[in-house]
Amino acid sequence: MTTKAKKAGRAGDAADLKPARQQDAPADQWLEIQNALAPLDRLAREMELKWGCGRLPALVDPDLAARFGRAQDKLNEAIRLNDPMEIARRVGVVMRGWEALDAAAMEIGADKLPARTIGVEHGGRAWVVVLDPVDYDKARADHIGGGRVVALAELIEAYKIVSGRIAGVLEAFPGAQIRAPSGARLDDPLPF
């Protein structure tokens, strides 16, 4: 079990530090927590496909964006503490927050992602995948927020290069997928 110091309040509050404890969820709560988060994950994906990853809070009034951030912080704390009832409650709040951000952005006529593009987040970075190369320049010009714009054709070419190098592995392990490294050190000492 780890302990971390956490600021008790928000900007302008006293900077008291309280220890926060992380708890491991009992095995009988995993599905409860996962199922509580599933609708939020679906809605977040929808909003990120529509507006781009990480863009929507930047498109609306700062006060609304800050309230949404606070709601996310509270949900993250409930997740960290593995509190299924609080997670379910906070999921509803964050979902209403996504809907409020979407409505506010629509009301002010904010620019959505260009047609024929997909906004995704991978490895902690925002990406815009352009499905039709004709739209590449427009997507680059329209996308604000530091995300990387890449054409689907580029991804396919990169995959062809990589898959040629690992084809034998994928054939030997049907259903295997290419994923980011797990974070394990690759220079660890051999045990023999």
N, C-alpha and C positions, 0 to 999 in steps of 0.2 A: 504494500500500500504506500502510495506516495503522498507527500504533503506539499502544497504550493501556497505561496502568499498571494492573496488576491486583494485588489483594491476594493474597499467596501462600497464606495459610492461612485458617482459619475463626476464629470468635470464640474468644479465649483464646490463639491462636497469635501468633507474632511478626508484626508488621505490616510485614514486608518487602514492598517493591514490586518486581515484576518486569515488564519490558516484555513484552507479548504481541503477536504479529503476526497480522494477519488475512491469509489467503491467498485468492486467487481460485481457485475450483475449475476445473480443466481441463474443457473441453467434454465429454470422454469420461466424466466422473464425475457429471454432473448427474443422469442417470437413476438411477444407482446410489444416490446420496444420496436422491433423491426417493422411490425405491422402498423404501429402508430406513426412511424416516420414515412411509410410508403406513399401516402397521399401527398405529403409535403414534397417528397422527392419528385413525384410526377409533376406537380404544379411548378416547382422550380425549374425542371427541364423545359416545360412548356414556355415559361417566361424567358429563359435563356435562349431558346430557339427563336423566339419572337424578337427579343431586344438585344441579344448578345450577352455573353457571360460577363457579369460584373458591371454592366452598363446601366441597368435600370435605376438603381439608387442615385447615380450621378445625373440622371435626366430630370429629376423632380426637385421639389422644394427641399432645401437642406434640413428643415425641421422634420419633415416626413421621413426623409432618408435616415436621420438620426434615430427616430422612434423605431424604424424598422431594424436598425442595427442593434438597438437595445433589446428588442424582442428576440433577435437571433442570439445575442449574448445569453439571455436568460434560458433559451432553449438549449444552447450548448452547455450551460452549467447543469441543467437537468439531465442531459445526456451523460455528462461527465460523472454525475452522481448516480447514474443508472436508476432514476426514479420514474417508473413507468407512468404513474398517474400524472405527475408534473410534466413529463414529456408530452403526453397526449393533450394536456391543457395548452402547453406552449406551442405545440404543432398548430392548433387552431388559430392561435394569435398570429403566428408567422404566416400562415396561409392567408389570413385576412390582410396582413401587411403586404404580401405579394399582390393581392387583388387591388389594394389601395394604390400601390405604386403604379400598377398597370393602368388603372383608371386615371390617375393624375398625369401620367405620361401621354395617354391618349387625349386627355382634355387639352393639354398644351400643344398637341400636334408634334410631339417628339418623333424623331426619325427612328423607325424600326430597322432591323437588319434588312439589307436589300433582298429583293425576291431572289429565289434560287440560291440562297446561302443557308448555311446551318451554323449556329453558334454553339460551340461546345467548350467544355473545360477539361483539360487533361494535364495531369502532372502539376496542378496548381497554376496553370497558365491558360488564358483565354485564347481561343482559336475561332476564326471564321473560315469555314470551308465553302468555297465557291464551287457550285455544281457545274456551271457552264462557263468555260474560259472567256466567253464574250463579256461576262459580268465582272471579271477580275479587277479591272481598273476602277470601275464604279465602287466595288466593295472596298477597295483600299482607300478610296477618297472618302467614302461615307463612314467607314469604321473609325470611331474615335474611342480611345480607352486603352491603348497599349496592347491590344490583342494582335496576334499574328494572323495575317490573311494568307491562305494557301488554297490552291486549286485542287479539286478532287483528282484531276489528272496527275498532278505532282505527287499526291499521296499514293496513287496506284503505281506510278513509276518507282517510287521509293520502296514500296512494298515488294515489287517484283525483284528489286536488288536484294533486299533482306531475305525474302522467302527463298531465293535461289541458294542462299548460304545456309539456310536452316531447313530446307525441304525434307531431308532425311529425318530430322528430329520430329517434324510435324507428322510425317508418315508413320514413324515408330510409335508415336503417342497420339492416336486419333482423338480429336476433340481438344487438343492442347491449343492455347492461345498465347500470342506474344504479348507480354506485359512488361511494365517498368520493373527495374530491379527492386527487390524487397527491402533494400536498405542494409542488408547484411554486408559486412566488409568482405571484399574480395581478396584482401591481402592477409587474411587470418592465417595463423600457423597451422600446418598440417598436423593432425593428431598422431602421426606415426613417424 
